[in-house]
Amino acid sequence: MKDKILKALSNVIDPDLKDNLVKLKMIDKLKIEGNEVSFTIILTTPACPMKNMFKEECAKYIKEVDPNLVVKVDFDSKVEHTQRENMEKMAGVKNMIAVASGKGGVGKSTVAVNLALALAEFGAKVGLLDADMNGPSIPVMMGIEGVQPAVKVIDGKNMMLPIEKYGVKIMSLGSLVPQDKPIVWRGPMLSNGLSQLILDTIWDDLDYLIVDLPPGTGDIHITLCQNMPLSAALIVTTPQKVSLTDTLKTIEMFKIDKIEIPIAGIVENMSYFTPAELPDNKYYLFGKGAGETLANRYKVPLLGQLPLVMGVSDKSDIGTPVMKDDSNKIMQDSFRELAQKMAQQISIISAQKK
């Protein structure tokens, strides 16, 4: 009977990895007791958007073997490494994902923060790195202003423990320097400071380390791309076609020889406005089409079109990200969907590198 069940399960295909669950070794702990068949599906990410599809398909094919069988499906996850190199100090970080934009003001940090929180909500182990060395904003947005990381001595060297909030491990230069003190650093100092911030932090075991980059292209970007085990980049833009020029430069930077960082996808922020009293209406205040144009040009997915919602920035200013503001269900659902789609793309990138 076990062989028949496995043969039935081999009809269930993972559309991203383009093979069946049995061959991909995603079926675990298969047991047959009386008329009950139970097993665990090992997902490539806890944020997998295809959970229900897998469950329904497995039940369908097993019942073709015997309609009287009762099917019990559990889920677990194993996030694979996608790093180009496994640096010793960051061996526990499986995926390091840069959130980038061509210019400021597009909501990049908002996307980075709430993406990290959505992934954590799904059960992933998540870190959040504020790589904007001149204007760190993550401490304000995550409500950890004035909180400093603890220090642990390892082999005679001081190492920092990231600050934990909402189930996410956070590190920012803003947590090390007083808010009223300007950070006046130039190229080499910025690069060295970022490297130290990353490598002198004890990240431990993370499925995803979300990195909030400064806008544009510069020393920070080059340092991260060339010296750190970056897995992929997520590009944030707005609907205006005028924003394309700056965003194109950012994407092209990730495609430069000796960098070649995969683009996980495009996120179009502030895509439309929907009034609370007219939930079915969409008003395209800033035009439309930039995100779709970028996605088509570079043949990468448009992972999300996030609505413009009143109060998001106000709540962020007082340390309440939208994923922790239950009065904003529209945005919460948008970020959950974005997290699932991005995690799905990271799994595809991981499979392509094997």
Residue pairs with C-beta under 8 A, 6 or more apart in sequence:
1 32
2 30
2 32
4 65
5 30
5 32
5 37
5 62
5 65
6 22
6 27
6 30
8 61
8 62
8 64
8 65
9 20
9 21
9 22
9 27
9 39
9 58
9 61
9 62
10 20
10 21
10 22
10 23
11 20
11 57
11 61
12 20
12 21
12 54
12 57
12 58
12 61
13 19
13 20
13 21
14 20
14 21
14 24
14 26
14 50
14 54
15 50
16 44
16 50
16 344
16 347
16 348
16 351
17 24
17 44
17 347
17 348
17 351
21 27
21 41
21 54
21 58
25 42
26 41
26 42
26 43
27 39
27 40
27 41
27 42
28 39
28 40
28 41
28 42
28 76
29 38
29 39
29 40
29 74
30 37
30 38
30 39
31 37
31 38
31 39
35 66
35 68
35 69
35 70
36 69
36 70
36 72
37 62
37 69
37 70
37 71
37 72
38 71
38 72
38 73
38 74
39 58
39 72
39 73
39 74
40 73
40 74
40 75
40 76
41 51
41 54
41 55
41 58
41 73
41 74
41 75
41 76
42 76
42 77
42 78
43 51
43 75
43 76
43 77
43 78
44 77
44 78
44 79
44 80
44 343
44 347
44 350
44 351
45 77
45 79
45 122
45 124
45 207
45 343
45 344
45 346
45 347
46 77
46 79
46 122
46 123
46 124
46 207
46 343
47 118
47 119
47 122
47 123
47 124
47 339
47 340
47 342
47 343
47 344
48 75
48 77
48 340
48 343
48 344
48 347
49 337
49 340
49 341
49 344
50 344
51 75
54 73
55 73
58 71
58 73
59 71
59 73
62 69
62 71
63 69
63 71
77 123
77 124
79 94
79 95
79 124
79 207
79 208
80 94
80 347
80 350
80 351
81 94
81 95
81 350
82 94
82 95
82 231
82 232
82 346
82 349
82 350
82 353
83 90
83 93
83 94
83 95
83 96
83 229
83 230
83 231
84 229
84 230
84 231
85 229
86 229
87 199
87 228
87 229
89 199
90 96
90 198
90 199
90 203
90 228
90 229
92 203
92 204
92 205
92 206
93 127
93 203
93 206
93 209
93 229
94 206
94 207
94 208
95 206
95 207
95 208
95 209
95 231
95 232
95 346
95 350
96 209
96 211
96 228
96 229
96 230
96 231
97 208
97 209
97 210
97 211
97 230
97 231
97 232
97 233
97 234
97 264
97 342
97 346
98 131
98 211
98 213
98 221
98 224
98 225
98 230
98 232
98 233
98 234
98 261
99 108
99 111
99 112
99 115
99 210
99 211
99 212
99 213
99 233
99 234
99 236
100 108
100 213
100 215
100 221
100 233
100 234
100 235
100 236
100 250
100 254
101 108
101 213
101 215
101 216
101 235
101 236
101 237
101 246
101 247
101 250
102 215
102 216
102 237
102 243
102 245
102 246
102 247
102 248
102 249
102 250
103 215
103 216
103 243
103 246
103 247
104 215
104 216
105 215
106 215
106 236
106 237
106 238
106 243
106 269
106 270
107 236
107 238
107 269
107 270
107 306
108 212
108 213
108 215
108 236
108 269
109 132
109 137
109 138
109 141
109 212
110 141
110 269
110 312
110 313
110 316
110 321
110 322
111 234
111 236
111 267
111 269
111 306
111 338
112 128
112 138
112 210
112 211
112 212
113 128
113 138
113 141
113 142
113 212
113 316
113 321
113 323
114 321
114 322
114 323
114 331
114 335
115 210
115 234
115 335
115 338
115 339
115 342
116 126
116 127
116 128
116 168
116 208
116 210
117 126
117 166
117 167
117 168
117 321
117 323
117 324
117 335
118 323
118 332
118 335
118 336
118 338
118 339
119 126
119 207
119 208
119 210
119 339
119 343
120 126
120 166
120 167
120 168
121 167
121 323
121 336
121 339
122 336
122 339
122 340
122 343
124 207
124 208
124 343
125 205
125 206
125 207
125 208
126 167
126 168
126 169
126 206
126 207
126 208
126 209
126 210
127 162
127 168
127 169
127 170
127 171
127 203
127 206
127 208
127 209
127 210
128 138
128 142
128 168
128 169
128 170
128 171
128 209
128 210
128 212
129 170
129 171
129 172
129 197
129 198
129 209
129 210
129 211
129 212
130 136
130 137
130 138
130 139
130 170
130 171
130 172
130 173
130 174
130 212
131 194
131 197
131 211
131 212
131 213
131 214
131 220
131 224
132 212
132 213
132 214
132 220
133 173
133 183
133 185
133 190
133 193
133 194
133 197
133 214
133 220
134 183
134 185
134 190
134 214
135 214
136 172
136 173
136 174
136 183
137 174
137 212
138 170
138 172
138 174
138 212
139 145
139 147
139 170
139 172
139 174
139 175
139 179
140 174
140 316
140 317
140 319
141 316
141 317
141 319
141 321
142 165
142 166
142 168
142 170
142 319
142 321
143 165
143 318
143 319
143 320
144 163
144 165
144 170
144 175
144 319
145 174
145 179
145 319
146 179
147 163
147 175
148 163
148 175
148 176
149 160
149 161
149 162
149 163
149 171
149 175
149 176
149 201
150 160
150 161
151 158
151 159
151 160
151 161
152 158
152 159
152 160
152 161
152 202
153 159
154 202
157 200
158 200
159 200
159 201
159 202
160 171
160 200
160 201
160 202
161 201
161 202
162 169
162 170
162 171
162 201
162 202
162 203
163 169
163 170
163 171
163 175
164 170
166 321
166 323
166 324
169 203
169 204
169 206
171 197
171 198
171 201
173 183
173 193
173 197
177 183
185 193
187 219
188 219
190 219
190 220
190 223
191 219
191 220
191 222
191 223
194 220
194 223
194 224
195 223
195 227
195 228
198 228
203 209
208 343
208 346
211 224
211 230
213 220
213 221
213 224
214 220
214 221
216 246
216 249
216 250
217 249
217 250
217 253
221 253
222 259
224 230
225 253
225 254
225 259
225 261
226 258
226 259
230 261
231 261
231 262
231 346
231 349
232 261
232 262
232 263
232 264
232 345
232 346
232 349
233 254
233 261
233 262
233 263
233 264
234 263
234 264
234 265
234 267
234 303
234 342
235 247
235 250
235 251
235 263
235 265
235 266
235 267
235 294
236 266
236 267
236 269
237 243
237 244
237 247
237 266
237 267
237 268
237 269
237 290
237 291
237 294
238 268
238 269
238 270
238 286
238 290
239 268
239 270
239 271
239 272
239 284
239 286
239 287
239 288
239 289
239 290
239 291
240 286
240 287
240 290
241 287
241 289
241 290
241 293
243 290
244 290
244 293
244 294
247 290
247 294
248 294
251 263
251 294
251 298
253 259
254 260
254 261
254 262
254 263
255 261
262 349
263 298
263 300
264 300
264 303
264 342
264 345
264 346
264 349
265 295
265 300
265 301
265 302
265 303
265 341
265 342
265 345
266 291
266 294
266 295
266 300
266 301
266 302
266 303
267 291
267 303
267 304
267 306
267 338
268 290
268 291
268 292
268 302
268 304
268 305
268 306
269 306
270 285
270 286
270 306
270 307
270 308
271 284
271 288
271 291
271 305
271 306
271 307
271 308
272 282
272 283
272 284
272 285
272 288
272 305
272 307
272 308
273 282
273 283
273 284
273 285
273 307
273 308
273 309
274 280
274 281
274 282
274 283
274 307
274 309
274 330
275 281
275 283
279 330
282 307
285 308
291 302
291 305
292 302
294 300
294 302
295 301
295 302
301 341
301 345
303 338
303 341
303 342
303 345
304 334
304 337
304 338
304 341
306 331
306 334
306 335
306 338
307 330
307 331
307 334
309 322
309 328
309 330
309 331
311 325
311 328
312 322
312 328
312 331
315 321
315 322
315 325
315 328
316 322
322 328
322 331
322 332
322 335
323 332
323 335
325 331
325 332
326 332
